[in-house]
Amino acid sequence: MTPLARLLLRRIALTGPITVAEFMAEALGHPLHGYYQRRDPLGRAGDFITAPEVSQMFGELIGLWCVEVWHEMGCPDPCHLVELGPGRGTLMADALRAARIRPAFGAALRLHLVETSPYLRERQDQALAAHLPSAHRPQWHASFAEIPAGPMLLVANEFFDALPVHEFELHPQGWRERVVASDGEKLIFGWTEPGPSFALLTDRQRIGPKAEISPAAISVAGEIGRHLAAAGGAALIIDYGSSQSLPGESLQAVRRHQPVDPLADIGEADLSAHVDFAGLARAAEQTGAKAYGPLPQGEFLLRLGLDARAESLIARASPSQARDIESARRRLLDSREMGTLFKALALAAPGLPPPPGFADLS
């Protein structure tokens, strides 16, 4: 039993069962024993691999996306460049390198990273040191609410999937909320009367027999929309999940690239849930932004020119490097890999044209 599991057992013994959302928040973010507080979860030696770790092409295309949107914004100086959940800093390092084609963009940006892990903040600082002038070193924040006012470009890759969810199930006596309880020796799942989060579910999500909602994700999307509407800019959200708000539940745990029981290895395994992109879009539009998409990741990257970038890299690569580039291209685009399950959603201030890749969408 992990130290965090023992702490949760004591907490539940004293105060009773906790919601799945409370469990996720503790398992991922506990200041001493939370999953993201003490380790690098990425790569072959970790528990999962994200698109920026698959290929430099991913971050490069996002960097060029930011440059083009900045130009459409009227080239504001300064402009806040924000990343939510930057991981090792790989995406942002690749994005800033590609953005060097427009030196004025690099001079105008002020980099803000929303990251709670001291360990990952250190990794990000190391990754980005060579890409920013000393006067423009990153500022770190515990939440998006700390981002200062002003024009903004925001990137969130695999951030929303880690935000806590509430889960519900339709029983013969009515809807019940899933909780984490104790049998006296170990943590178990149980059920209780639905809490206030149940009211956030759409009618379509309540057709049963299971439903899931992330008030935290809705809140952050609303904050982003409010910021964009007030100060201008755009946001790009890439994650895995459904285009529509659908019934069902999706809580999952991964350790060493394999699925595991969410109640096993608490604090040692990654927890996540599918993102409700329609819910994010609604929340942002309700606070004044305009939403575009979502698009499947593969289609979005093709629209940004991934094939041309891959061909350019292959043209000056060794045979083994060329095979690696082609493998990465396929992983990012293929429907059997990341191409379809992962999706891209853009949010923009009213008055801006559709962001790159979303020209024929609304």
ABEGO torsion letter per residue (X at the ends): XBAAAAAAAAAAAAAEBBBAAAAAAAAAABAAABAAAABBABEAABABBBAAAABAAAAAAAAAAAAAAAAAAGGBOBBBBBBBGAEAGAAAAAAAAAAAABAAAAAABBBBBBBABAAAAAAAAAAAAAABBAAABBBBBABAAABBBEBBBBBBBGAAAABBBBBBBBBAAEBBBBBBBBAGABBBBBBBBBBAAAAABBAAAAAOABBBBBAAAAAAAAAAAAAAAAAEEBBBBBBBEBABBBBEBABBBBBGGBBBBAABGBGABBBBBBBBAAAAAAAAAAAGBBBBOBBBAAAAAAAAGAAAAAAAAAAABBAAAAAAAAAAAAAAABAABAAAABBBBBBBBBGBBBBBGAAABX
